């Protein structure tokens, strides 16, 4: 039986406390996809930001760099599960 420590003594959790813990775990698990996507977008945004200077109006963007940046922007398309997000492989930045 789950328990907690109160004043140095082991005390069993009440049914309400167990229900609350289970509700918290369910809510945490339900947000797993959103957390994974936020992490993926953050990584993608850093990679895009690292090449933003190449896309300025006074620069000529190579076809390879343009394709790389488009692949980064498209990287989240069609992802519906945490497993898919975890399996994403980022494109290789051209030289």
Rosetta constraint file for C-alpha pairs under 8 A:
AtomPair CA 1 CA 12 HARMONIC 6.68 0.50
AtomPair CA 1 CA 13 HARMONIC 7.77 0.50
AtomPair CA 2 CA 12 HARMONIC 5.97 0.50
AtomPair CA 2 CA 13 HARMONIC 5.90 0.50
AtomPair CA 2 CA 18 HARMONIC 7.80 0.50
AtomPair CA 3 CA 10 HARMONIC 6.34 0.50
AtomPair CA 3 CA 11 HARMONIC 5.38 0.50
AtomPair CA 3 CA 12 HARMONIC 4.17 0.50
AtomPair CA 3 CA 13 HARMONIC 5.03 0.50
AtomPair CA 4 CA 10 HARMONIC 5.73 0.50
AtomPair CA 4 CA 11 HARMONIC 5.38 0.50
AtomPair CA 4 CA 12 HARMONIC 6.32 0.50
AtomPair CA 4 CA 13 HARMONIC 6.49 0.50
AtomPair CA 5 CA 9 HARMONIC 5.29 0.50
AtomPair CA 5 CA 10 HARMONIC 4.61 0.50
AtomPair CA 5 CA 11 HARMONIC 5.97 0.50
AtomPair CA 6 CA 10 HARMONIC 6.44 0.50
AtomPair CA 6 CA 11 HARMONIC 6.64 0.50
AtomPair CA 13 CA 17 HARMONIC 5.85 0.50
AtomPair CA 13 CA 18 HARMONIC 6.34 0.50
AtomPair CA 14 CA 18 HARMONIC 6.27 0.50
AtomPair CA 15 CA 19 HARMONIC 6.08 0.50
AtomPair CA 16 CA 20 HARMONIC 6.16 0.50
AtomPair CA 17 CA 21 HARMONIC 6.23 0.50
AtomPair CA 18 CA 22 HARMONIC 6.20 0.50
AtomPair CA 19 CA 23 HARMONIC 6.10 0.50
AtomPair CA 20 CA 24 HARMONIC 6.11 0.50
AtomPair CA 21 CA 25 HARMONIC 6.22 0.50
AtomPair CA 22 CA 26 HARMONIC 6.11 0.50
AtomPair CA 23 CA 27 HARMONIC 6.15 0.50
AtomPair CA 24 CA 28 HARMONIC 6.12 0.50
AtomPair CA 25 CA 29 HARMONIC 6.10 0.50
AtomPair CA 26 CA 30 HARMONIC 6.07 0.50
AtomPair CA 27 CA 31 HARMONIC 6.44 0.50
AtomPair CA 28 CA 32 HARMONIC 6.67 0.50
AtomPair CA 31 CA 35 HARMONIC 6.25 0.50
AtomPair CA 32 CA 36 HARMONIC 6.15 0.50
AtomPair CA 32 CA 82 HARMONIC 6.91 0.50
AtomPair CA 33 CA 37 HARMONIC 6.10 0.50
AtomPair CA 33 CA 80 HARMONIC 7.81 0.50
AtomPair CA 33 CA 81 HARMONIC 6.25 0.50
AtomPair CA 33 CA 82 HARMONIC 5.10 0.50
AtomPair CA 34 CA 38 HARMONIC 6.09 0.50
AtomPair CA 35 CA 39 HARMONIC 6.24 0.50
AtomPair CA 36 CA 40 HARMONIC 6.19 0.50
AtomPair CA 36 CA 82 HARMONIC 6.39 0.50
AtomPair CA 36 CA 85 HARMONIC 6.57 0.50
AtomPair CA 36 CA 86 HARMONIC 7.58 0.50
AtomPair CA 37 CA 41 HARMONIC 6.04 0.50
AtomPair CA 37 CA 76 HARMONIC 7.71 0.50
AtomPair CA 37 CA 85 HARMONIC 6.74 0.50
AtomPair CA 38 CA 42 HARMONIC 6.10 0.50
AtomPair CA 39 CA 43 HARMONIC 6.36 0.50
AtomPair CA 40 CA 44 HARMONIC 6.12 0.50
AtomPair CA 40 CA 76 HARMONIC 7.82 0.50
AtomPair CA 40 CA 85 HARMONIC 7.27 0.50
AtomPair CA 41 CA 45 HARMONIC 5.88 0.50
AtomPair CA 41 CA 76 HARMONIC 7.57 0.50
AtomPair CA 42 CA 46 HARMONIC 6.32 0.50
AtomPair CA 43 CA 47 HARMONIC 6.45 0.50
AtomPair CA 44 CA 48 HARMONIC 6.23 0.50
AtomPair CA 44 CA 72 HARMONIC 6.13 0.50
AtomPair CA 44 CA 73 HARMONIC 7.56 0.50
AtomPair CA 44 CA 75 HARMONIC 7.95 0.50
AtomPair CA 45 CA 49 HARMONIC 6.00 0.50
AtomPair CA 46 CA 50 HARMONIC 6.22 0.50
AtomPair CA 47 CA 51 HARMONIC 6.92 0.50
AtomPair CA 47 CA 72 HARMONIC 7.84 0.50
AtomPair CA 48 CA 52 HARMONIC 6.18 0.50
AtomPair CA 48 CA 69 HARMONIC 6.46 0.50
AtomPair CA 48 CA 72 HARMONIC 7.06 0.50
AtomPair CA 49 CA 53 HARMONIC 7.94 0.50
AtomPair CA 51 CA 55 HARMONIC 7.21 0.50
AtomPair CA 51 CA 69 HARMONIC 7.99 0.50
AtomPair CA 52 CA 56 HARMONIC 7.00 0.50
AtomPair CA 54 CA 59 HARMONIC 5.88 0.50
AtomPair CA 54 CA 60 HARMONIC 7.31 0.50
AtomPair CA 54 CA 61 HARMONIC 6.14 0.50
AtomPair CA 55 CA 59 HARMONIC 6.22 0.50
AtomPair CA 55 CA 60 HARMONIC 7.31 0.50
AtomPair CA 55 CA 61 HARMONIC 6.01 0.50
AtomPair CA 61 CA 65 HARMONIC 6.32 0.50
AtomPair CA 61 CA 66 HARMONIC 6.22 0.50
AtomPair CA 62 CA 66 HARMONIC 6.08 0.50
AtomPair CA 63 CA 67 HARMONIC 6.09 0.50
AtomPair CA 64 CA 68 HARMONIC 6.12 0.50
AtomPair CA 64 CA 94 HARMONIC 6.34 0.50
AtomPair CA 65 CA 69 HARMONIC 6.11 0.50
AtomPair CA 65 CA 93 HARMONIC 7.36 0.50
AtomPair CA 65 CA 94 HARMONIC 6.13 0.50
AtomPair CA 66 CA 70 HARMONIC 6.17 0.50
AtomPair CA 67 CA 71 HARMONIC 6.05 0.50
AtomPair CA 68 CA 72 HARMONIC 6.30 0.50
AtomPair CA 68 CA 91 HARMONIC 6.59 0.50
AtomPair CA 68 CA 92 HARMONIC 7.39 0.50
AtomPair CA 68 CA 93 HARMONIC 6.39 0.50
AtomPair CA 68 CA 94 HARMONIC 7.29 0.50
AtomPair CA 69 CA 73 HARMONIC 6.30 0.50
AtomPair CA 70 CA 74 HARMONIC 6.13 0.50
AtomPair CA 71 CA 75 HARMONIC 5.96 0.50
AtomPair CA 71 CA 91 HARMONIC 6.90 0.50
AtomPair CA 72 CA 90 HARMONIC 7.27 0.50
AtomPair CA 72 CA 91 HARMONIC 7.13 0.50
AtomPair CA 75 CA 88 HARMONIC 7.68 0.50
AtomPair CA 75 CA 90 HARMONIC 7.70 0.50
AtomPair CA 76 CA 85 HARMONIC 7.92 0.50
AtomPair CA 79 CA 84 HARMONIC 5.94 0.50
AtomPair CA 79 CA 85 HARMONIC 6.35 0.50
AtomPair CA 80 CA 84 HARMONIC 6.87 0.50
AtomPair CA 80 CA 85 HARMONIC 7.84 0.50
AtomPair CA 81 CA 85 HARMONIC 6.45 0.50
AtomPair CA 82 CA 86 HARMONIC 6.06 0.50
AtomPair CA 83 CA 87 HARMONIC 6.16 0.50
AtomPair CA 84 CA 88 HARMONIC 6.53 0.50
